[in-house]
Amino acid sequence: MRINELAEQSGVAPATIKYYVREGLLPGGERAGYNQVSYDASHLHRIRLLRAMIGMGGLPIALVKQVVAAVDDPERTVHSTLGEAQRAVSAARTGARASARDGARAGTGVGAGTGAGAGAGTGPGAGAGSAAQAAAGTGTRTETGAGAEAPPAAPDRATSVDEVLTAATDLGHGDIADLLDAYRASAAHLAELELEWLERAGDDLDALTERAVIGTVLGDALLTAVRREAQKQASRTHFGSPDAL
């Protein structure tokens, strides 16, 4: 298929497809003549994977590159790919928190490129400027003004259980630790189920590594959505009317 057909089927503008190729996120098509390139189903599949990570998963382009590099690494293992996906998700959340904090301190919003599709160049007609910002993993920063207090640097790793409990204790809600055993039991059970789902791909390493990415990036989004649904239902039962929320 030609690039316009690929754009139509994927919902991604031709300029964005070319950007993905330049950035190494999407393999180049096969030359089919002068100034003509042919793409196939594998390119469409990769674009859909990129859109899932960028749009629904909220990963900026810079982190998507790391995950794609792990998927394309001939020496990869499922475990190493899973670890790279987990690091990317954690880094995206850290970046989102840091951007929100910076924006609050500056009194303005900050386009950090970490939200759903933000600056990722996934929409039709996306410009090169937004794509370049997304590749850097940052958006437009607003100066906080002379003498303004600089926000603390965001950690480059996932927040630990001890750090969460310490923060809760400092706020006077240390008894959230009473939920820890239930959280851990639920998480352990869910992890086993997720690994069983992962193994449905059989011995196909490509499918396994892709599932490791999807299970981490979209699995986190799915878990958050399901948890919010459950919280709403519990809130209706305990505190509100059937029409509440």
Phi and psi restraints in degrees (value plus and minus 20) as a CYANA .aco file:
   2 ARG   PHI    -103.7   -63.7
   2 ARG   PSI     150.1   190.1
   3 ILE   PHI     -84.4   -44.4
   3 ILE   PSI     -54.4   -14.4
   4 ASN   PHI     -86.0   -46.0
   4 ASN   PSI     -56.5   -16.5
   5 GLU   PHI     -89.0   -49.0
   5 GLU   PSI     -60.3   -20.3
   6 LEU   PHI     -82.7   -42.7
   6 LEU   PSI     -59.8   -19.8
   7 ALA   PHI     -84.2   -44.2
   7 ALA   PSI     -61.3   -21.3
   8 GLU   PHI     -85.5   -45.5
   8 GLU   PSI     -63.1   -23.1
   9 GLN   PHI     -92.6   -52.6
   9 GLN   PSI     -52.4   -12.4
  10 SER   PHI    -111.3   -71.3
  10 SER   PSI     -39.0     1.0
  11 GLY   PHI      56.3    96.3
  11 GLY   PSI      -3.1    36.9
  12 VAL   PHI    -134.8   -94.8
  12 VAL   PSI     115.0   155.0
  13 ALA   PHI     -83.3   -43.3
  13 ALA   PSI     128.0   168.0
  14 PRO   PHI     -73.9   -33.9
  14 PRO   PSI     -58.9   -18.9
  15 ALA   PHI     -82.3   -42.3
  15 ALA   PSI     -56.2   -16.2
  16 THR   PHI     -91.9   -51.9
  16 THR   PSI     -57.4   -17.4
  17 ILE   PHI     -80.2   -40.2
  17 ILE   PSI     -64.9   -24.9
  18 LYS   PHI     -82.8   -42.8
  18 LYS   PSI     -56.6   -16.6
  19 TYR   PHI     -84.3   -44.3
  19 TYR   PSI     -64.2   -24.2
  20 TYR   PHI     -78.7   -38.7
  20 TYR   PSI     -60.3   -20.3
  21 VAL   PHI     -85.5   -45.5
  21 VAL   PSI     -65.2   -25.2
  22 ARG   PHI     -81.0   -41.0
  22 ARG   PSI     -56.4   -16.4
  23 GLU   PHI    -103.9   -63.9
  23 GLU   PSI     -21.9    18.1
  24 GLY   PHI      60.8   100.8
  24 GLY   PSI      -8.0    32.0
  25 LEU   PHI    -103.6   -63.6
  25 LEU   PSI     -45.4    -5.4
  26 LEU   PHI    -151.2  -111.2
  26 LEU   PSI     108.1   148.1
  27 PRO   PHI     -80.9   -40.9
  27 PRO   PSI     126.7   166.7
  28 GLY   PHI     -88.0   -48.0
  28 GLY   PSI     134.0   174.0
  29 GLY   PHI     -97.4   -57.4
  29 GLY   PSI     156.1   196.1
  30 GLU   PHI    -109.8   -69.8
  30 GLU   PSI     111.0   151.0
  31 ARG   PHI     -83.4   -43.4
  31 ARG   PSI     105.8   145.8
  32 ALA   PHI    -137.7   -97.7
  32 ALA   PSI      -2.6    37.4
  33 GLY   PHI     121.7   161.7
  33 GLY   PSI    -197.8  -157.8
  34 TYR   PHI     -82.7   -42.7
  34 TYR   PSI     102.5   142.5
  35 ASN   PHI      38.9    78.9
  35 ASN   PSI       7.3    47.3
  36 GLN   PHI    -150.1  -110.1
  36 GLN   PSI     115.3   155.3
  37 VAL   PHI    -148.6  -108.6
  37 VAL   PSI     116.8   156.8
  38 SER   PHI    -128.2   -88.2
  38 SER   PSI     117.2   157.2
  39 TYR   PHI    -138.0   -98.0
  39 TYR   PSI     141.3   181.3
  40 ASP   PHI    -150.9  -110.9
  40 ASP   PSI    -189.8  -149.8
  41 ALA   PHI     -82.9   -42.9
  41 ALA   PSI     -48.9    -8.9
  42 SER   PHI     -86.0   -46.0
  42 SER   PSI     -54.4   -14.4
  43 HIS   PHI     -88.3   -48.3
  43 HIS   PSI     -61.2   -21.2
  44 LEU   PHI     -82.3   -42.3
  44 LEU   PSI     -62.0   -22.0
  45 HIS   PHI     -83.8   -43.8
  45 HIS   PSI     -63.5   -23.5
  46 ARG   PHI     -84.3   -44.3
  46 ARG   PSI     -59.5   -19.5
  47 ILE   PHI     -82.0   -42.0
  47 ILE   PSI     -61.2   -21.2
  48 ARG   PHI     -84.4   -44.4
  48 ARG   PSI     -56.5   -16.5
  49 LEU   PHI     -85.4   -45.4
  49 LEU   PSI     -63.1   -23.1
  50 LEU   PHI     -81.5   -41.5
  50 LEU   PSI     -63.9   -23.9
  51 ARG   PHI     -85.3   -45.3
  51 ARG   PSI     -55.4   -15.4
  52 ALA   PHI     -84.6   -44.6
  52 ALA   PSI     -63.5   -23.5
  53 MET   PHI     -88.6   -48.6
  53 MET   PSI     -61.6   -21.6
  54 ILE   PHI     -97.6   -57.6
  54 ILE   PSI     -69.7   -29.7
  55 GLY   PHI     -97.4   -57.4
  55 GLY   PSI     -87.4   -47.4
  56 MET   PHI     -95.0   -55.0
  56 MET   PSI     -56.6   -16.6
  57 GLY   PHI     -98.6   -58.6
  57 GLY   PSI     -39.7     0.3
  58 GLY   PHI      53.6    93.6
  58 GLY   PSI       1.9    41.9
  59 LEU   PHI    -106.8   -66.8
  59 LEU   PSI     113.6   153.6
  60 PRO   PHI     -91.8   -51.8
  60 PRO   PSI     140.2   180.2
  61 ILE   PHI     -75.4   -35.4
  61 ILE   PSI     -59.9   -19.9
  62 ALA   PHI     -78.3   -38.3
  62 ALA   PSI     -57.5   -17.5
  63 LEU   PHI    -100.7   -60.7
  63 LEU   PSI     -53.5   -13.5
  64 VAL   PHI     -80.3   -40.3
  64 VAL   PSI     -57.9   -17.9
  65 LYS   PHI     -77.3   -37.3
  65 LYS   PSI     -62.3   -22.3
  66 GLN   PHI     -85.5   -45.5
  66 GLN   PSI     -61.2   -21.2
  67 VAL   PHI     -87.5   -47.5
  67 VAL   PSI     -64.0   -24.0
  68 VAL   PHI     -81.8   -41.8
  68 VAL   PSI     -60.0   -20.0
  69 ALA   PHI     -81.1   -41.1
  69 ALA   PSI     -58.3   -18.3
  70 ALA   PHI     -87.8   -47.8
  70 ALA   PSI     -60.1   -20.1
  71 VAL   PHI     -85.4   -45.4
  71 VAL   PSI     -59.3   -19.3
  72 ASP   PHI    -105.7   -65.7
  72 ASP   PSI     -27.0    13.0
  73 ASP   PHI     -88.6   -48.6
  73 ASP   PSI      99.8   139.8
  74 PRO   PHI     -84.5   -44.5
  74 PRO   PSI     -39.6     0.4
  75 GLU   PHI    -114.9   -74.9
  75 GLU   PSI     -10.8    29.2
  76 ARG   PHI     -87.5   -47.5
  76 ARG   PSI     139.9   179.9
  77 THR   PHI    -147.0  -107.0
  77 THR   PSI     143.7   183.7
  78 VAL   PHI     -81.5   -41.5
  78 VAL   PSI     -60.5   -20.5
  79 HIS   PHI     -83.2   -43.2
  79 HIS   PSI     -63.4   -23.4
  80 SER   PHI     -87.9   -47.9
  80 SER   PSI     -57.5   -17.5
  81 THR   PHI     -87.1   -47.1
  81 THR   PSI     -61.4   -21.4
  82 LEU   PHI     -79.4   -39.4
  82 LEU   PSI     -63.2   -23.2
  83 GLY   PHI     -82.5   -42.5
  83 GLY   PSI     -61.0   -21.0
  84 GLU   PHI     -85.1   -45.1
  84 GLU   PSI     -60.8   -20.8
  85 ALA   PHI     -83.7   -43.7
  85 ALA   PSI     -61.1   -21.1
  86 GLN   PHI     -84.6   -44.6
  86 GLN   PSI     -60.8   -20.8
  87 ARG   PHI     -83.7   -43.7
  87 ARG   PSI     -59.1   -19.1
  88 ALA   PHI     -85.4   -45.4
  88 ALA   PSI     -64.3   -24.3
  89 VAL   PHI     -82.2   -42.2
  89 VAL   PSI     -64.1   -24.1
  90 SER   PHI     -82.5   -42.5
  90 SER   PSI     -62.9   -22.9
  91 ALA   PHI     -85.6   -45.6
  91 ALA   PSI     -58.4   -18.4
  92 ALA   PHI     -83.7   -43.7
  92 ALA   PSI     -61.9   -21.9
  93 ARG   PHI     -86.4   -46.4
  93 ARG   PSI     -59.9   -19.9
  94 THR   PHI     -82.0   -42.0
  94 THR   PSI     -64.0   -24.0
  95 GLY   PHI     -84.1   -44.1
  95 GLY   PSI     -58.4   -18.4
  96 ALA   PHI     -85.2   -45.2
  96 ALA   PSI     -62.1   -22.1
  97 ARG   PHI     -84.6   -44.6
  97 ARG   PSI     -61.7   -21.7
  98 ALA   PHI     -84.8   -44.8
  98 ALA   PSI     -60.2   -20.2
  99 SER   PHI     -86.3   -46.3
  99 SER   PSI     -61.9   -21.9
 100 ALA   PHI     -83.3   -43.3
 100 ALA   PSI     -60.8   -20.8
 101 ARG   PHI     -86.0   -46.0
 101 ARG   PSI     -63.4   -23.4
 102 ASP   PHI     -80.6   -40.6
 102 ASP   PSI     -63.4   -23.4
 103 GLY   PHI     -84.6   -44.6
 103 GLY   PSI     -59.5   -19.5
 104 ALA   PHI     -85.0   -45.0
 104 ALA   PSI     -60.3   -20.3
 105 ARG   PHI     -89.1   -49.1
 105 ARG   PSI     -52.5   -12.5
 106 ALA   PHI    -104.7   -64.7
 106 ALA   PSI     -33.5     6.5
 107 GLY   PHI      60.4   100.4
 107 GLY   PSI      -5.8    34.2
 108 THR   PHI    -160.0  -120.0
 108 THR   PSI     144.1   184.1
 109 GLY   PHI     -99.1   -59.1
 109 GLY   PSI     134.1   174.1
 110 VAL   PHI    -144.1  -104.1
 110 VAL   PSI     104.6   144.6
 111 GLY   PHI    -103.0   -63.0
 111 GLY   PSI      70.1   110.1
 112 ALA   PHI    -108.3   -68.3
 112 ALA   PSI     -25.7    14.3
 113 GLY   PHI      53.5    93.5
 113 GLY   PSI      -4.2    35.8
 114 THR   PHI    -128.3   -88.3
 114 THR   PSI     -28.0    12.0
 115 GLY   PHI    -100.8   -60.8
 115 GLY   PSI    -196.6  -156.6
 116 ALA   PHI     -83.7   -43.7
 116 ALA   PSI      85.7   125.7
 117 GLY   PHI      54.3    94.3
 117 GLY   PSI     -15.6    24.4
 118 ALA   PHI     -85.4   -45.4
 118 ALA   PSI     104.7   144.7
 119 GLY   PHI      38.4    78.4
 119 GLY   PSI      -2.9    37.1
 120 ALA   PHI    -113.3   -73.3
 120 ALA   PSI     -27.9    12.1
 121 GLY   PHI      48.2    88.2
 121 GLY   PSI      15.4    55.4
 122 THR   PHI    -116.6   -76.6
 122 THR   PSI     -35.2     4.8
 123 GLY   PHI    -107.4   -67.4
 123 GLY   PSI     141.6   181.6
 124 PRO   PHI     -79.5   -39.5
 124 PRO   PSI     114.7   154.7
 125 GLY   PHI      55.0    95.0
 125 GLY   PSI      -3.9    36.1
 126 ALA   PHI     -80.9   -40.9
 126 ALA   PSI     117.4   157.4
 127 GLY   PHI    -106.4   -66.4
 127 GLY   PSI     144.9   184.9
 128 ALA   PHI     -89.6   -49.6
 128 ALA   PSI     -49.1    -9.1
 129 GLY   PHI     -82.5   -42.5
 129 GLY   PSI     -67.7   -27.7
 130 SER   PHI     -86.5   -46.5
 130 SER   PSI     -55.5   -15.5
 131 ALA   PHI     -86.1   -46.1
 131 ALA   PSI     -60.2   -20.2
 132 ALA   PHI     -85.8   -45.8
 132 ALA   PSI     -59.0   -19.0
 133 GLN   PHI     -82.1   -42.1
 133 GLN   PSI     -62.8   -22.8
 134 ALA   PHI     -85.0   -45.0
 134 ALA   PSI     -57.4   -17.4
 135 ALA   PHI     -82.6   -42.6
 135 ALA   PSI     -52.2   -12.2
 136 ALA   PHI    -100.2   -60.2
 136 ALA   PSI     -31.4     8.6
 137 GLY   PHI      58.5    98.5
 137 GLY   PSI      -6.7    33.3
 138 THR   PHI    -157.8  -117.8
 138 THR   PSI     142.7   182.7
 139 GLY   PHI    -137.7   -97.7
 139 GLY   PSI    -177.8  -137.8
 140 THR   PHI     -93.7   -53.7
 140 THR   PSI     105.7   145.7
 141 ARG   PHI    -116.3   -76.3
 141 ARG   PSI     123.4   163.4
 142 THR   PHI    -126.4   -86.4
 142 THR   PSI     109.2   149.2
 143 GLU   PHI     -85.6   -45.6
 143 GLU   PSI     121.9   161.9
 144 THR   PHI    -109.5   -69.5
 144 THR   PSI     -25.4    14.6
 145 GLY   PHI      75.9   115.9
 145 GLY   PSI     134.0   174.0
 146 ALA   PHI     -81.1   -41.1
 146 ALA   PSI     113.8   153.8
 147 GLY   PHI      62.5   102.5
 147 GLY   PSI     -22.7    17.3
 148 ALA   PHI     -91.2   -51.2
 148 ALA   PSI     126.4   166.4
 149 GLU   PHI     -90.3   -50.3
 149 GLU   PSI     107.5   147.5
 150 ALA   PHI     -95.4   -55.4
 150 ALA   PSI     115.9   155.9
 151 PRO   PHI     -89.2   -49.2
 151 PRO   PSI     130.3   170.3
 152 PRO   PHI     -84.8   -44.8
 152 PRO   PSI     129.7   169.7
 153 ALA   PHI     -87.0   -47.0
 153 ALA   PSI     120.1   160.1
 154 ALA   PHI     -96.7   -56.7
 154 ALA   PSI     122.9   162.9
 155 PRO   PHI     -86.4   -46.4
 155 PRO   PSI     129.6   169.6
 156 ASP   PHI    -117.9   -77.9
 156 ASP   PSI      11.1    51.1
 157 ARG   PHI    -169.0  -129.0
 157 ARG   PSI     151.9   191.9
 158 ALA   PHI     -90.3   -50.3
 158 ALA   PSI     127.7   167.7
 159 THR   PHI     -91.0   -51.0
 159 THR   PSI     116.3   156.3
 160 SER   PHI    -105.2   -65.2
 160 SER   PSI     142.9   182.9
 161 VAL   PHI     -79.7   -39.7
 161 VAL   PSI     -63.9   -23.9
 162 ASP   PHI     -80.9   -40.9
 162 ASP   PSI     -58.9   -18.9
 163 GLU   PHI     -85.7   -45.7
 163 GLU   PSI     -59.7   -19.7
 164 VAL   PHI     -84.2   -44.2
 164 VAL   PSI     -66.1   -26.1
 165 LEU   PHI     -84.8   -44.8
 165 LEU   PSI     -57.4   -17.4
 166 THR   PHI     -83.9   -43.9
 166 THR   PSI     -63.8   -23.8
 167 ALA   PHI     -82.1   -42.1
 167 ALA   PSI     -62.2   -22.2
 168 ALA   PHI     -84.0   -44.0
 168 ALA   PSI     -60.8   -20.8
 169 THR   PHI     -83.5   -43.5
 169 THR   PSI     -62.7   -22.7
 170 ASP   PHI     -80.9   -40.9
 170 ASP   PSI     -48.6    -8.6
 171 LEU   PHI    -109.8   -69.8
 171 LEU   PSI     -19.3    20.7
 172 GLY   PHI      66.7   106.7
 172 GLY   PSI      -2.8    37.2
 173 HIS   PHI    -145.9  -105.9
 173 HIS   PSI      22.7    62.7
 174 GLY   PHI     -83.5   -43.5
 174 GLY   PSI     -37.6     2.4
 175 ASP   PHI     -92.5   -52.5
 175 ASP   PSI     -18.8    21.2
 176 ILE   PHI     -82.7   -42.7
 176 ILE   PSI     -39.4     0.6
 177 ALA   PHI     -82.0   -42.0
 177 ALA   PSI     -41.2    -1.2
 178 ASP   PHI     -83.5   -43.5
 178 ASP   PSI     -40.5    -0.5
 179 LEU   PHI    -108.8   -68.8
 179 LEU   PSI     -27.3    12.7
 180 LEU   PHI     -82.1   -42.1
 180 LEU   PSI     -64.1   -24.1
 181 ASP   PHI     -81.7   -41.7
 181 ASP   PSI     -60.9   -20.9
 182 ALA   PHI     -86.2   -46.2
 182 ALA   PSI     -61.6   -21.6
 183 TYR   PHI     -79.7   -39.7
 183 TYR   PSI     -66.7   -26.7
 184 ARG   PHI     -86.3   -46.3
 184 ARG   PSI     -60.6   -20.6
 185 ALA   PHI     -84.2   -44.2
 185 ALA   PSI     -63.4   -23.4
 186 SER   PHI     -85.1   -45.1
 186 SER   PSI     -61.8   -21.8
 187 ALA   PHI     -85.7   -45.7
 187 ALA   PSI     -60.2   -20.2
 188 ALA   PHI     -84.7   -44.7
 188 ALA   PSI     -62.3   -22.3
 189 HIS   PHI     -84.5   -44.5
 189 HIS   PSI     -63.3   -23.3
 190 LEU   PHI     -84.8   -44.8
 190 LEU   PSI     -58.8   -18.8
 191 ALA   PHI     -81.7   -41.7
 191 ALA   PSI     -59.7   -19.7
 192 GLU   PHI     -84.9   -44.9
 192 GLU   PSI     -61.7   -21.7
 193 LEU   PHI     -84.4   -44.4
 193 LEU   PSI     -59.3   -19.3
 194 GLU   PHI     -85.7   -45.7
 194 GLU   PSI     -59.0   -19.0
 195 LEU   PHI     -87.8   -47.8
 195 LEU   PSI     -56.4   -16.4
 196 GLU   PHI     -82.9   -42.9
 196 GLU   PSI     -61.1   -21.1
 197 TRP   PHI     -84.1   -44.1
 197 TRP   PSI     -60.6   -20.6
 198 LEU   PHI     -80.6   -40.6
 198 LEU   PSI     -60.9   -20.9
 199 GLU   PHI     -93.8   -53.8
 199 GLU   PSI     -28.1    11.9
 200 ARG   PHI     -84.2   -44.2
 200 ARG   PSI     -38.3     1.7
 201 ALA   PHI     -93.2   -53.2
 201 ALA   PSI     -28.3    11.7
 202 GLY   PHI      51.8    91.8
 202 GLY   PSI    -156.9  -116.9
 203 ASP   PHI    -117.0   -77.0
 203 ASP   PSI     -13.6    26.4
 204 ASP   PHI     -95.8   -55.8
 204 ASP   PSI      84.7   124.7
 205 LEU   PHI     -83.1   -43.1
 205 LEU   PSI     -58.1   -18.1
 206 ASP   PHI     -80.6   -40.6
 206 ASP   PSI     -65.8   -25.8
 207 ALA   PHI     -87.5   -47.5
 207 ALA   PSI     -58.9   -18.9
 208 LEU   PHI     -83.6   -43.6
 208 LEU   PSI     -66.1   -26.1
 209 THR   PHI     -87.3   -47.3
 209 THR   PSI     -57.1   -17.1
 210 GLU   PHI     -85.7   -45.7
 210 GLU   PSI     -59.6   -19.6
 211 ARG   PHI     -84.3   -44.3
 211 ARG   PSI     -53.8   -13.8
 212 ALA   PHI     -81.6   -41.6
 212 ALA   PSI     -59.7   -19.7
 213 VAL   PHI     -89.7   -49.7
 213 VAL   PSI     -69.9   -29.9
 214 ILE   PHI     -82.3   -42.3
 214 ILE   PSI     -63.4   -23.4
 215 GLY   PHI     -82.9   -42.9
 215 GLY   PSI     -50.8   -10.8
 216 THR   PHI    -102.7   -62.7
 216 THR   PSI     -74.2   -34.2
 217 VAL   PHI     -90.2   -50.2
 217 VAL   PSI     -74.9   -34.9
 218 LEU   PHI     -99.2   -59.2
 218 LEU   PSI     -48.6    -8.6
 219 GLY   PHI     -82.3   -42.3
 219 GLY   PSI     -60.3   -20.3
 220 ASP   PHI     -82.6   -42.6
 220 ASP   PSI     -63.2   -23.2
 221 ALA   PHI     -83.9   -43.9
 221 ALA   PSI     -60.8   -20.8
 222 LEU   PHI     -85.3   -45.3
 222 LEU   PSI     -63.4   -23.4
 223 LEU   PHI     -82.0   -42.0
 223 LEU   PSI     -62.3   -22.3
 224 THR   PHI     -82.1   -42.1
 224 THR   PSI     -63.7   -23.7
 225 ALA   PHI     -84.3   -44.3
 225 ALA   PSI     -63.2   -23.2
 226 VAL   PHI     -86.2   -46.2
 226 VAL   PSI     -60.2   -20.2
 227 ARG   PHI     -82.9   -42.9
 227 ARG   PSI     -60.9   -20.9
 228 ARG   PHI     -83.3   -43.3
 228 ARG   PSI     -60.2   -20.2
 229 GLU   PHI     -80.8   -40.8
 229 GLU   PSI     -64.5   -24.5
 230 ALA   PHI     -85.1   -45.1
 230 ALA   PSI     -60.0   -20.0
 231 GLN   PHI     -83.9   -43.9
 231 GLN   PSI     -60.3   -20.3
 232 LYS   PHI     -82.7   -42.7
 232 LYS   PSI     -64.2   -24.2
 233 GLN   PHI     -84.7   -44.7
 233 GLN   PSI     -62.9   -22.9
 234 ALA   PHI     -84.3   -44.3
 234 ALA   PSI     -57.2   -17.2
 235 SER   PHI     -86.4   -46.4
 235 SER   PSI     -60.4   -20.4
 236 ARG   PHI     -80.0   -40.0
 236 ARG   PSI     -62.6   -22.6
 237 THR   PHI     -87.5   -47.5
 237 THR   PSI     -62.3   -22.3
 238 HIS   PHI    -108.8   -68.8
 238 HIS   PSI     -56.7   -16.7
 239 PHE   PHI    -142.1  -102.1
 239 PHE   PSI     -46.5    -6.5
 240 GLY   PHI    -143.2  -103.2
 240 GLY   PSI     158.7   198.7
 241 SER   PHI    -102.7   -62.7
 241 SER   PSI     146.7   186.7
 242 PRO   PHI     -77.7   -37.7
 242 PRO   PSI     -45.8    -5.8
 243 ASP   PHI    -110.6   -70.6
 243 ASP   PSI     -23.5    16.5
 244 ALA   PHI     -89.6   -49.6
 244 ALA   PSI     135.3   175.3
